[in-house]
Amino acid sequence: MAIEINSLSRGALQNAVESTSANRTSASTASGTRSAASAQGDSVSLTQSATQLQSLEQKISQMPVVDAQQVESVQRAMATGSFNIDPEKSAENLLFMERALP
């Protein structure tokens, strides 16, 4: 904290120094209080929804990124020539994705 000394009188300067000293004392007292609180031990409690979210996140992280069954099905259909592409549905899906972009 900078103090402009040029415009302060001796009494104002003394008050500024005392104020700064008092702020440091109260900050160190608050710091001591925080240290005492953390020495007692912190605790965290999760809500039911947070616990459920954490469980779901763990399950999702263990799932494969690709649906292997779906990939195999499409590969078989393409190999046999029975894979049909619906141009209208493809165009609708492309437009949907385009609109969803920011």
Long-range contacts (C-beta under 8 A, 24 or more apart in sequence): none
